Amino acid sequence: MKKGWRFVLTLVLILVLLGAVAVGVGFLTGSSFEKAYNGLVGSPVFTFINTMIGYWNQFVDSWSTWLPV
């Protein structure tokens, strides 16, 4: 089990580092978060993310009614 968690944490660390490198390269090439956001708005990915956030909020709201107070 210890090896499994070590693998998962190593994979997460590598993905975070790759993400940081991608953001750094983006800034070095003149990109900005505003440009990326404006390119994302209206795309199917943006619609999918908003739909998933809506489903998550519904799930959290329904779960809170089951929790004992």
Protein Blocks (a to p, Z undefined) as FASTA:
>chain_A
ZZmmmmmmmmmmmmmmmmmmmmmmmmmnopafklmmmmmgopaklmmmmmmmmmmmmmmm
mmmmmpcZZ
